[in-house]
Amino acid sequence: MSGDSDCTRTSPSAGSPSDNEFLPDRPKYVCSLSPDLITKAREELQEKPEWRLRDVQALRDMVCKDYPSLGTCLDDAFLLRFLRARKFDYDRALQLLVNYHTCRRSWPEVFNNLKPSAIKPVLESGFVTVLPHLDPEGRHVVCIRPDRWTPSNYPITENIRAIYLTLEKLIQSEETQVNGIVILADYKGVSLSKASHFGPFVAKKVIGILQDGFPIRIKAVNIINEPRIFKGIFAIIKPFLKEKIANRFFLHGCDLNSLHQNIPPVILPEEYGGTAGKLDISAWNQLLLASEEDFLHDFSQLVLPCDSSPHDMLVSGDADEKQCDDSLRGMKPQLYYCY
Protein backbone atom coordinates (compact mmCIF):
# COMPACT_ATOMS: atom_id res chain seq x y z
CA MET A 1 0.00 0.00 0.00
CA SER A 2 1.91 3.00 -1.22
CA GLY A 3 1.22 5.95 -3.44
CA ASP A 4 -0.06 9.47 -3.78
CA SER A 5 -3.26 10.45 -2.00
CA ASP A 6 -3.42 13.92 -3.62
CA CYS A 7 -6.58 14.18 -5.73
CA THR A 8 -5.76 17.65 -6.99
CA ARG A 9 -3.48 16.40 -9.78
CA THR A 10 -4.94 15.83 -13.20
CA SER A 11 -6.14 12.28 -13.67
CA PRO A 12 -6.68 10.59 -17.01
CA SER A 13 -10.24 9.67 -17.84
CA ALA A 14 -11.46 6.16 -17.17
CA GLY A 15 -10.44 3.75 -19.86
CA SER A 16 -7.75 5.98 -21.32
CA PRO A 17 -4.71 4.13 -22.73
CA SER A 18 -1.78 3.56 -20.43
CA ASP A 19 -3.18 5.39 -17.39
CA ASN A 20 -0.01 4.89 -15.42
CA GLU A 21 2.03 6.88 -17.94
CA PHE A 22 0.42 10.04 -16.56
CA LEU A 23 1.30 9.13 -12.97
CA PRO A 24 5.01 8.28 -12.95
CA ASP A 25 5.24 8.42 -9.14
CA ARG A 26 2.55 5.79 -8.70
CA PRO A 27 3.71 2.15 -8.75
CA LYS A 28 2.56 0.30 -11.82
CA TYR A 29 0.27 -2.62 -11.03
CA VAL A 30 1.47 -6.07 -12.06
CA CYS A 31 -0.98 -8.92 -11.58
CA SER A 32 0.41 -11.81 -9.52
CA LEU A 33 -2.62 -14.10 -9.85
CA SER A 34 -2.25 -17.53 -11.39
CA PRO A 35 -4.33 -18.37 -14.47
CA ASP A 36 -6.69 -20.39 -12.28
CA LEU A 37 -7.20 -17.48 -9.89
CA ILE A 38 -7.72 -15.07 -12.78
CA THR A 39 -10.51 -17.36 -13.93
CA LYS A 40 -11.92 -17.58 -10.39
CA ALA A 41 -11.84 -13.79 -10.04
CA ARG A 42 -13.67 -13.44 -13.33
CA GLU A 43 -16.37 -15.93 -12.35
CA GLU A 44 -16.86 -14.97 -8.68
CA LEU A 45 -15.84 -11.31 -8.51
CA GLN A 46 -16.77 -10.09 -12.00
CA GLU A 47 -13.12 -9.08 -12.52
CA LYS A 48 -12.14 -8.78 -16.17
CA PRO A 49 -8.37 -8.47 -16.67
CA GLU A 50 -8.84 -6.43 -19.84
CA TRP A 51 -10.94 -3.87 -17.91
CA ARG A 52 -9.10 -4.02 -14.57
CA LEU A 53 -7.14 -0.76 -14.86
CA ARG A 54 -10.15 1.01 -16.31
CA ASP A 55 -12.18 -0.05 -13.27
CA VAL A 56 -9.45 1.10 -10.89
CA GLN A 57 -9.28 4.47 -12.63
CA ALA A 58 -13.06 4.81 -12.40
CA LEU A 59 -12.93 4.27 -8.63
CA ARG A 60 -9.99 6.67 -8.33
CA ASP A 61 -11.96 9.34 -10.21
CA MET A 62 -14.96 8.82 -7.92
CA VAL A 63 -12.79 9.28 -4.83
CA CYS A 64 -11.24 12.46 -6.19
CA LYS A 65 -14.64 13.86 -7.21
CA ASP A 66 -16.75 12.90 -4.20
CA TYR A 67 -14.17 12.65 -1.39
CA PRO A 68 -11.19 14.81 -2.34
CA SER A 69 -10.15 15.15 1.33
CA LEU A 70 -10.44 11.47 2.19
CA GLY A 71 -6.68 11.14 2.61
CA THR A 72 -6.49 7.71 1.03
CA CYS A 73 -3.89 5.85 -0.95
CA LEU A 74 -4.78 5.79 -4.65
CA ASP A 75 -2.44 3.10 -5.93
CA ASP A 76 -3.92 0.57 -8.34
CA ALA A 77 -3.11 -2.35 -6.04
CA PHE A 78 -4.69 -0.67 -3.01
CA LEU A 79 -7.92 0.30 -4.77
CA LEU A 80 -8.18 -3.18 -6.28
CA ARG A 81 -8.69 -4.61 -2.79
CA PHE A 82 -11.93 -2.68 -2.46
CA LEU A 83 -13.17 -3.46 -5.94
CA ARG A 84 -12.59 -7.17 -5.42
CA ALA A 85 -14.25 -7.14 -2.00
CA ARG A 86 -17.40 -5.65 -3.61
CA LYS A 87 -17.30 -7.60 -6.88
CA PHE A 88 -16.31 -4.58 -8.95
CA ASP A 89 -19.43 -2.61 -8.08
CA TYR A 90 -18.04 0.94 -8.14
CA ASP A 91 -20.53 2.45 -5.72
CA ARG A 92 -20.18 -0.32 -3.15
CA ALA A 93 -16.40 -0.28 -3.45
CA LEU A 94 -16.39 3.48 -2.83
CA GLN A 95 -18.65 3.01 0.19
CA LEU A 96 -16.31 0.35 1.57
CA LEU A 97 -13.28 2.61 1.07
CA VAL A 98 -14.94 5.51 2.89
CA ASN A 99 -16.04 3.21 5.69
CA TYR A 100 -12.50 1.82 5.96
CA HIS A 101 -11.19 5.29 6.74
CA THR A 102 -14.07 6.31 8.95
CA CYS A 103 -13.68 3.20 11.10
CA ARG A 104 -10.03 4.00 11.59
CA ARG A 105 -10.75 7.59 12.61
CA SER A 106 -13.65 6.85 14.93
CA TRP A 107 -11.87 4.37 17.24
CA PRO A 108 -8.55 5.92 18.35
CA GLU A 109 -8.02 3.32 21.10
CA VAL A 110 -7.54 0.75 18.35
CA PHE A 111 -5.97 2.71 15.51
CA ASN A 112 -3.60 5.16 17.18
CA ASN A 113 0.03 3.97 17.08
CA LEU A 114 -1.06 0.84 15.23
CA LYS A 115 2.05 -1.20 14.44
CA PRO A 116 3.23 -4.77 15.09
CA SER A 117 5.70 -3.88 17.86
CA ALA A 118 2.89 -2.18 19.80
CA ILE A 119 0.90 -5.43 20.01
CA LYS A 120 3.83 -7.76 20.65
CA PRO A 121 2.43 -9.00 24.02
CA VAL A 122 -0.77 -10.09 22.25
CA LEU A 123 1.20 -11.93 19.59
CA GLU A 124 3.37 -13.65 22.20
CA SER A 125 0.28 -14.77 24.12
CA GLY A 126 -0.96 -16.70 21.08
CA PHE A 127 -4.33 -14.94 21.08
CA VAL A 128 -4.27 -14.70 17.28
CA THR A 129 -2.16 -16.45 14.69
CA VAL A 130 -2.40 -17.76 11.15
CA LEU A 131 -1.99 -21.46 10.43
CA PRO A 132 0.97 -22.21 8.14
CA HIS A 133 -1.02 -24.15 5.55
CA LEU A 134 -3.83 -23.03 3.23
CA ASP A 135 -7.13 -24.91 3.08
CA PRO A 136 -8.19 -26.74 -0.12
CA GLU A 137 -9.76 -23.51 -1.42
CA GLY A 138 -6.48 -21.64 -1.08
CA ARG A 139 -7.60 -19.68 2.00
CA HIS A 140 -5.58 -18.76 5.06
CA VAL A 141 -6.99 -19.90 8.40
CA VAL A 142 -6.88 -17.26 11.14
CA CYS A 143 -6.85 -18.94 14.56
CA ILE A 144 -8.20 -16.92 17.52
CA ARG A 145 -7.94 -18.23 21.09
CA PRO A 146 -9.61 -15.94 23.64
CA ASP A 147 -8.46 -18.13 26.54
CA ARG A 148 -4.90 -16.89 25.90
CA TRP A 149 -5.90 -13.39 26.95
CA THR A 150 -5.54 -12.22 30.56
CA PRO A 151 -7.71 -9.09 30.97
CA SER A 152 -5.56 -7.71 33.78
CA ASN A 153 -2.57 -7.55 31.41
CA TYR A 154 -4.09 -5.27 28.74
CA PRO A 155 -7.54 -4.17 27.50
CA ILE A 156 -9.57 -6.03 24.90
CA THR A 157 -8.79 -3.34 22.34
CA GLU A 158 -5.22 -4.69 22.15
CA ASN A 159 -6.62 -8.00 20.91
CA ILE A 160 -8.63 -6.16 18.27
CA ARG A 161 -5.51 -4.30 17.17
CA ALA A 162 -3.69 -7.60 16.73
CA ILE A 163 -6.52 -9.09 14.67
CA TYR A 164 -6.70 -5.97 12.51
CA LEU A 165 -2.98 -5.99 11.75
CA THR A 166 -3.21 -9.69 10.94
CA LEU A 167 -5.94 -8.98 8.40
CA GLU A 168 -4.00 -6.04 6.96
CA LYS A 169 -1.02 -8.31 6.39
CA LEU A 170 -3.11 -11.07 4.82
CA ILE A 171 -4.99 -8.75 2.45
CA GLN A 172 -1.73 -7.60 0.87
CA SER A 173 -1.82 -10.90 -1.01
CA GLU A 174 -3.87 -10.91 -4.21
CA GLU A 175 -4.59 -14.59 -3.62
CA THR A 176 -6.29 -13.71 -0.33
CA GLN A 177 -8.23 -10.90 -1.99
CA VAL A 178 -9.73 -13.45 -4.36
CA ASN A 179 -10.02 -16.53 -2.12
CA GLY A 180 -10.93 -14.88 1.19
CA ILE A 181 -10.09 -16.26 4.62
CA VAL A 182 -11.47 -18.72 7.16
CA ILE A 183 -11.61 -18.03 10.90
CA LEU A 184 -11.15 -20.72 13.56
CA ALA A 185 -12.10 -19.48 17.03
CA ASP A 186 -11.40 -21.69 20.04
CA TYR A 187 -13.55 -20.62 23.00
CA LYS A 188 -12.19 -23.20 25.41
CA GLY A 189 -12.00 -21.81 28.93
CA VAL A 190 -13.83 -18.53 28.25
CA SER A 191 -15.36 -17.44 31.56
CA LEU A 192 -18.23 -15.09 32.34
CA SER A 193 -15.88 -12.36 33.51
CA LYS A 194 -13.87 -12.56 30.30
CA ALA A 195 -16.96 -12.62 28.11
CA SER A 196 -18.33 -9.49 29.77
CA HIS A 197 -15.49 -7.47 28.19
CA PHE A 198 -16.97 -8.16 24.77
CA GLY A 199 -20.12 -6.07 25.19
CA PRO A 200 -22.42 -4.64 22.50
CA PHE A 201 -20.29 -1.52 21.98
CA VAL A 202 -17.18 -3.55 21.14
CA ALA A 203 -19.23 -6.12 19.20
CA LYS A 204 -20.83 -3.43 17.05
CA LYS A 205 -17.48 -1.78 16.34
CA VAL A 206 -15.70 -5.03 15.42
CA ILE A 207 -18.51 -6.38 13.26
CA GLY A 208 -18.92 -3.00 11.59
CA ILE A 209 -15.27 -3.12 10.58
CA LEU A 210 -15.33 -6.73 9.36
CA GLN A 211 -18.63 -6.41 7.44
CA ASP A 212 -18.56 -2.87 6.11
CA GLY A 213 -15.13 -1.37 6.79
CA PHE A 214 -12.43 -3.77 5.63
CA PRO A 215 -11.76 -5.23 2.16
CA ILE A 216 -11.63 -8.91 3.03
CA ARG A 217 -13.94 -11.82 2.26
CA ILE A 218 -14.69 -13.91 5.34
CA LYS A 219 -15.86 -17.22 3.93
CA ALA A 220 -16.43 -19.17 7.17
CA VAL A 221 -16.24 -18.73 10.95
CA ASN A 222 -15.69 -22.03 12.76
CA ILE A 223 -16.33 -21.97 16.51
CA ILE A 224 -14.83 -24.81 18.53
CA ASN A 225 -15.08 -25.71 22.23
CA GLU A 226 -17.67 -23.04 22.85
CA PRO A 227 -19.09 -23.18 26.43
CA ARG A 228 -22.74 -22.59 27.26
CA ILE A 229 -21.94 -18.95 27.78
CA PHE A 230 -21.30 -18.58 24.05
CA LYS A 231 -25.06 -18.55 23.51
CA GLY A 232 -25.07 -15.25 25.35
CA ILE A 233 -22.10 -13.94 23.39
CA PHE A 234 -23.70 -14.93 20.09
CA ALA A 235 -26.96 -13.31 21.17
CA ILE A 236 -25.03 -10.05 21.48
CA ILE A 237 -23.30 -10.47 18.13
CA LYS A 238 -26.16 -11.73 15.97
CA PRO A 239 -28.23 -8.50 15.72
CA PHE A 240 -25.27 -6.83 14.06
CA LEU A 241 -24.60 -9.63 11.56
CA LYS A 242 -25.87 -9.60 8.01
CA GLU A 243 -27.73 -12.77 7.11
CA LYS A 244 -25.02 -13.88 4.66
CA ILE A 245 -22.34 -13.65 7.35
CA ALA A 246 -24.54 -15.19 10.06
CA ASN A 247 -25.04 -18.22 7.81
CA ARG A 248 -21.26 -18.69 7.64
CA PHE A 249 -20.96 -19.35 11.38
CA PHE A 250 -20.47 -23.01 12.28
CA LEU A 251 -20.68 -24.07 15.93
CA HIS A 252 -18.87 -27.38 16.43
CA GLY A 253 -18.77 -27.66 20.21
CA CYS A 254 -16.21 -30.32 21.15
CA ASP A 255 -16.91 -32.36 18.01
CA LEU A 256 -13.63 -32.41 16.09
CA ASN A 257 -15.16 -34.56 13.39
CA SER A 258 -17.61 -31.76 12.72
CA LEU A 259 -14.73 -29.26 12.50
CA HIS A 260 -12.91 -31.54 10.08
CA GLN A 261 -15.86 -31.36 7.70
CA ASN A 262 -14.99 -27.68 7.20
CA ILE A 263 -11.23 -27.65 7.78
CA PRO A 264 -9.32 -30.82 6.82
CA PRO A 265 -7.08 -32.41 9.49
CA VAL A 266 -4.06 -32.24 7.19
CA ILE A 267 -3.75 -28.47 7.74
CA LEU A 268 -4.84 -28.43 11.40
CA PRO A 269 -2.47 -28.65 14.37
CA GLU A 270 -2.62 -31.56 16.79
CA GLU A 271 -4.60 -29.45 19.28
CA TYR A 272 -7.58 -29.67 16.91
CA GLY A 273 -7.20 -33.29 15.86
CA GLY A 274 -4.97 -32.44 12.90
CA THR A 275 -1.79 -33.93 11.51
CA ALA A 276 0.20 -30.71 10.94
CA GLY A 277 2.16 -30.93 14.20
CA LYS A 278 1.89 -28.72 17.28
CA LEU A 279 0.43 -25.24 16.89
CA ASP A 280 3.40 -22.94 16.31
CA ILE A 281 2.78 -19.19 16.60
CA SER A 282 6.39 -18.12 16.12
CA ALA A 283 6.46 -18.09 12.31
CA TRP A 284 3.47 -15.77 11.98
CA ASN A 285 4.71 -13.53 14.80
CA GLN A 286 8.08 -13.16 13.11
CA LEU A 287 6.46 -12.37 9.76
CA LEU A 288 4.20 -9.70 11.25
CA LEU A 289 6.91 -8.10 13.36
CA ALA A 290 9.24 -8.03 10.36
CA SER A 291 6.62 -5.95 8.54
CA GLU A 292 6.93 -3.02 10.94
CA GLU A 293 8.49 -0.60 8.44
CA ASP A 294 5.99 -1.55 5.75
CA PHE A 295 3.07 -0.80 8.06
CA LEU A 296 4.58 2.50 9.17
CA HIS A 297 4.98 3.51 5.54
CA ASP A 298 1.53 2.35 4.49
CA PHE A 299 -0.38 3.84 7.40
CA SER A 300 1.47 7.15 7.12
CA GLN A 301 -0.39 7.69 3.86
CA LEU A 302 -3.81 7.37 5.46
CA VAL A 303 -3.88 10.95 6.70
CA LEU A 304 -6.68 12.53 8.72
CA PRO A 305 -8.09 15.58 6.93
CA CYS A 306 -8.86 18.64 9.06
CA ASP A 307 -12.51 18.62 8.04
CA SER A 308 -13.08 14.89 8.38
CA SER A 309 -16.15 13.76 10.23
CA PRO A 310 -17.70 10.45 11.25
CA HIS A 311 -20.72 11.57 9.23
CA ASP A 312 -18.70 10.76 6.10
CA MET A 313 -19.36 7.10 6.84
CA LEU A 314 -21.99 5.64 4.54
CA VAL A 315 -23.33 2.91 6.84
CA SER A 316 -26.23 3.38 9.23
CA GLY A 317 -25.57 4.97 12.59
CA ASP A 318 -28.44 6.10 14.82
CA ALA A 319 -30.45 2.90 14.53
CA ASP A 320 -27.41 0.79 15.36
CA GLU A 321 -26.61 2.97 18.38
CA LYS A 322 -30.10 2.45 19.75
CA GLN A 323 -29.83 -1.26 19.05
CA CYS A 324 -26.48 -1.29 20.84
CA ASP A 325 -27.97 0.45 23.89
CA ASP A 326 -30.92 -1.95 23.99
CA SER A 327 -28.56 -4.94 23.74
CA LEU A 328 -26.35 -3.55 26.50
CA ARG A 329 -29.26 -3.47 28.95
CA GLY A 330 -29.98 -7.12 28.28
CA MET A 331 -26.41 -8.37 28.07
CA LYS A 332 -25.66 -9.36 31.67
CA PRO A 333 -28.92 -11.27 32.26
CA GLN A 334 -28.25 -13.24 29.07
CA LEU A 335 -24.70 -14.06 30.06
CA TYR A 336 -25.58 -15.08 33.59
CA TYR A 337 -28.45 -17.24 32.33
CA CYS A 338 -26.19 -19.05 29.87
CA TYR A 339 -23.41 -19.42 32.38
VOGU-3710 file (C-alpha; in Angstrom, 3 decimals, decimal comma):
1> msgdsdctrt> 0,000/0,000/0,000  1,915/2,998/-1,221  1,219/5,954/-3,438  -0,059/9,472/-3,780  -3,263/10,450/-2,000  -3,423/13,918/-3,620  -6,576/14,180/-5,728  -5,763/17,649/-6,990  -3,478/16,396/-9,784  -4,938/15,826/-13,204
11> spsagspsdn> -6,139/12,276/-13,672  -6,678/10,590/-17,010  -10,245/9,669/-17,842  -11,465/6,155/-17,170  -10,436/3,748/-19,857  -7,746/5,975/-21,322  -4,711/4,134/-22,729  -1,783/3,559/-20,431  -3,180/5,391/-17,390  -0,008/4,886/-15,417
21> eflpdrpkyv> 2,028/6,879/-17,935  0,419/10,038/-16,558  1,301/9,130/-12,975  5,014/8,279/-12,946  5,240/8,419/-9,145  2,547/5,788/-8,696  3,708/2,153/-8,749  2,557/0,299/-11,822  0,274/-2,621/-11,025  1,472/-6,066/-12,059
31> cslspdlitk> -0,980/-8,918/-11,577  0,411/-11,808/-9,523  -2,618/-14,099/-9,851  -2,245/-17,535/-11,389  -4,334/-18,374/-14,473  -6,694/-20,391/-12,280  -7,200/-17,482/-9,893  -7,722/-15,065/-12,782  -10,515/-17,358/-13,933  -11,924/-17,580/-10,394
41> areelqekpe> -11,840/-13,794/-10,036  -13,671/-13,439/-13,332  -16,374/-15,928/-12,347  -16,856/-14,973/-8,680  -15,836/-11,310/-8,510  -16,771/-10,086/-12,003  -13,125/-9,079/-12,523  -12,141/-8,782/-16,170  -8,372/-8,475/-16,667  -8,837/-6,432/-19,835
51> wrlrdvqalr> -10,939/-3,872/-17,906  -9,095/-4,017/-14,571  -7,144/-0,760/-14,855  -10,153/1,012/-16,310  -12,179/-0,048/-13,273  -9,451/1,098/-10,892  -9,284/4,468/-12,629  -13,059/4,810/-12,400  -12,925/4,267/-8,626  -9,985/6,666/-8,330
61> dmvckdypsl> -11,960/9,337/-10,212  -14,965/8,817/-7,924  -12,791/9,277/-4,828  -11,242/12,455/-6,195  -14,636/13,855/-7,213  -16,754/12,900/-4,196  -14,174/12,652/-1,394  -11,186/14,813/-2,340  -10,152/15,153/1,331  -10,438/11,475/2,191
71> gtclddafll> -6,680/11,138/2,608  -6,489/7,708/1,028  -3,886/5,850/-0,952  -4,785/5,791/-4,652  -2,437/3,095/-5,932  -3,920/0,572/-8,339  -3,107/-2,350/-6,037  -4,688/-0,670/-3,007  -7,923/0,298/-4,770  -8,185/-3,181/-6,285
81> rflrarkfdy> -8,694/-4,606/-2,791  -11,932/-2,678/-2,456  -13,172/-3,465/-5,945  -12,586/-7,174/-5,416  -14,251/-7,140/-2,000  -17,397/-5,654/-3,608  -17,300/-7,597/-6,877  -16,307/-4,576/-8,947  -19,425/-2,613/-8,081  -18,036/0,940/-8,145
91> dralqllvny> -20,531/2,453/-5,717  -20,185/-0,316/-3,151  -16,398/-0,278/-3,455  -16,388/3,475/-2,830  -18,647/3,011/0,194  -16,306/0,355/1,569  -13,280/2,613/1,072  -14,940/5,514/2,888  -16,039/3,208/5,692  -12,495/1,820/5,958
101> htcrrswpev> -11,191/5,287/6,743  -14,074/6,315/8,952  -13,684/3,202/11,102  -10,030/4,005/11,593  -10,754/7,591/12,612  -13,650/6,848/14,931  -11,873/4,374/17,243  -8,553/5,921/18,346  -8,017/3,323/21,101  -7,535/0,752/18,347
111> fnnlkpsaik> -5,966/2,710/15,507  -3,603/5,158/17,178  0,029/3,972/17,081  -1,057/0,845/15,227  2,052/-1,201/14,439  3,226/-4,774/15,094  5,700/-3,885/17,858  2,888/-2,184/19,799  0,903/-5,431/20,014  3,833/-7,761/20,654
121> pvlesgfvtv> 2,434/-8,996/24,024  -0,770/-10,086/22,253  1,199/-11,929/19,591  3,370/-13,649/22,205  0,276/-14,768/24,115  -0,961/-16,699/21,078  -4,332/-14,936/21,081  -4,265/-14,698/17,284  -2,159/-16,449/14,692  -2,399/-17,764/11,149
131> lphldpegrh> -1,994/-21,464/10,428  0,969/-22,207/8,137  -1,019/-24,155/5,550  -3,827/-23,034/3,232  -7,128/-24,913/3,083  -8,187/-26,739/-0,124  -9,765/-23,510/-1,416  -6,479/-21,635/-1,080  -7,605/-19,683/2,000  -5,578/-18,757/5,061
141> vvcirpdrwt> -6,987/-19,902/8,400  -6,882/-17,259/11,142  -6,848/-18,938/14,563  -8,203/-16,924/17,517  -7,937/-18,228/21,091  -9,612/-15,942/23,641  -8,459/-18,130/26,541  -4,898/-16,894/25,896  -5,904/-13,386/26,945  -5,535/-12,218/30,563
151> psnypiteni> -7,712/-9,094/30,971  -5,564/-7,714/33,785  -2,574/-7,545/31,406  -4,093/-5,268/28,745  -7,545/-4,170/27,503  -9,572/-6,029/24,899  -8,789/-3,344/22,336  -5,221/-4,693/22,150  -6,618/-8,002/20,915  -8,633/-6,164/18,271
161> raiyltlekl> -5,513/-4,301/17,165  -3,690/-7,600/16,729  -6,523/-9,086/14,669  -6,705/-5,965/12,506  -2,981/-5,985/11,747  -3,206/-9,690/10,936  -5,941/-8,984/8,397  -4,002/-6,042/6,955  -1,021/-8,308/6,391  -3,111/-11,067/4,819
171> iqseetqvng> -4,987/-8,754/2,447  -1,730/-7,604/0,873  -1,822/-10,901/-1,014  -3,870/-10,907/-4,211  -4,594/-14,587/-3,623  -6,291/-13,707/-0,325  -8,229/-10,896/-1,992  -9,730/-13,452/-4,357  -10,016/-16,528/-2,117  -10,928/-14,877/1,188
181> iviladykgv> -10,092/-16,256/4,621  -11,465/-18,717/7,164  -11,611/-18,034/10,897  -11,146/-20,716/13,562  -12,104/-19,476/17,031  -11,403/-21,692/20,038  -13,547/-20,623/22,999  -12,192/-23,195/25,412  -12,002/-21,806/28,933  -13,825/-18,528/28,252
191> slskashfgp> -15,363/-17,438/31,559  -18,229/-15,094/32,338  -15,880/-12,361/33,512  -13,866/-12,556/30,299  -16,961/-12,622/28,109  -18,328/-9,487/29,766  -15,495/-7,468/28,191  -16,966/-8,157/24,775  -20,119/-6,073/25,187  -22,417/-4,641/22,500
201> fvakkvigil> -20,288/-1,522/21,977  -17,178/-3,553/21,145  -19,228/-6,117/19,196  -20,828/-3,425/17,052  -17,484/-1,782/16,336  -15,703/-5,026/15,424  -18,513/-6,380/13,262  -18,918/-2,995/11,589  -15,267/-3,123/10,576  -15,334/-6,728/9,361
211> qdgfpirika> -18,626/-6,408/7,440  -18,558/-2,867/6,115  -15,130/-1,368/6,791  -12,435/-3,774/5,629  -11,764/-5,233/2,155  -11,632/-8,906/3,033  -13,937/-11,815/2,265  -14,686/-13,912/5,342  -15,863/-17,220/3,927  -16,430/-19,169/7,169
221> vniineprif> -16,239/-18,727/10,947  -15,694/-22,030/12,755  -16,330/-21,974/16,508  -14,830/-24,813/18,534  -15,084/-25,711/22,228  -17,669/-23,042/22,849  -19,088/-23,178/26,426  -22,745/-22,594/27,260  -21,941/-18,947/27,776  -21,305/-18,581/24,047
231> kgifaiikpf> -25,059/-18,550/23,515  -25,067/-15,249/25,351  -22,096/-13,942/23,388  -23,695/-14,926/20,087  -26,964/-13,309/21,173  -25,028/-10,054/21,483  -23,298/-10,465/18,134  -26,159/-11,732/15,967  -28,231/-8,499/15,722  -25,269/-6,828/14,056
241> lkekianrff> -24,598/-9,628/11,555  -25,872/-9,602/8,009  -27,729/-12,775/7,106  -25,020/-13,878/4,665  -22,336/-13,647/7,351  -24,540/-15,194/10,055  -25,035/-18,219/7,805  -21,260/-18,687/7,636  -20,962/-19,350/11,385  -20,473/-23,006/12,283
251> lhgcdlnslh> -20,685/-24,070/15,934  -18,873/-27,375/16,429  -18,765/-27,661/20,211  -16,209/-30,323/21,146  -16,907/-32,360/18,006  -13,630/-32,406/16,093  -15,155/-34,558/13,385  -17,612/-31,755/12,720  -14,733/-29,255/12,501  -12,907/-31,540/10,082
261> qnippvilpe> -15,856/-31,360/7,704  -14,991/-27,683/7,198  -11,233/-27,649/7,777  -9,325/-30,817/6,818  -7,083/-32,408/9,489  -4,062/-32,236/7,185  -3,752/-28,468/7,736  -4,841/-28,428/11,400  -2,470/-28,653/14,373  -2,621/-31,561/16,787
271> eyggtagkld> -4,602/-29,454/19,277  -7,578/-29,673/16,907  -7,197/-33,290/15,858  -4,974/-32,442/12,902  -1,791/-33,927/11,513  0,198/-30,710/10,945  2,156/-30,926/14,205  1,892/-28,720/17,279  0,427/-25,241/16,886  3,402/-22,938/16,308
281> isawnqllla> 2,782/-19,189/16,604  6,395/-18,118/16,124  6,462/-18,091/12,307  3,467/-15,765/11,983  4,709/-13,525/14,804  8,080/-13,157/13,106  6,456/-12,374/9,763  4,199/-9,701/11,247  6,911/-8,096/13,362  9,239/-8,029/10,361
291> seedflhdfs> 6,615/-5,951/8,536  6,931/-3,015/10,941  8,486/-0,601/8,440  5,992/-1,548/5,747  3,070/-0,800/8,055  4,578/2,495/9,174  4,984/3,514/5,540  1,533/2,349/4,491  -0,385/3,841/7,398  1,466/7,147/7,122
301> qlvlpcdssp> -0,390/7,695/3,855  -3,810/7,371/5,459  -3,884/10,946/6,701  -6,683/12,527/8,718  -8,091/15,578/6,935  -8,856/18,636/9,060  -12,509/18,623/8,040  -13,079/14,895/8,384  -16,153/13,762/10,226  -17,696/10,454/11,250
311> hdmlvsgdad> -20,717/11,568/9,227  -18,699/10,756/6,100  -19,359/7,105/6,837  -21,988/5,639/4,542  -23,326/2,914/6,836  -26,226/3,379/9,235  -25,566/4,971/12,591  -28,444/6,096/14,817  -30,451/2,899/14,532  -27,408/0,794/15,356
321> ekqcddslrg> -26,608/2,973/18,376  -30,104/2,450/19,746  -29,832/-1,265/19,053  -26,484/-1,286/20,837  -27,967/0,448/23,891  -30,917/-1,951/23,987  -28,560/-4,940/23,745  -26,354/-3,551/26,497  -29,258/-3,471/28,947  -29,980/-7,124/28,284
331> mkpqlyycy> -26,409/-8,372/28,071  -25,662/-9,359/31,671  -28,921/-11,269/32,257  -28,255/-13,237/29,068  -24,697/-14,060/30,061  -25,577/-15,075/33,595  -28,451/-17,237/32,325  -26,190/-19,051/29,867  -23,412/-19,424/32,385
//
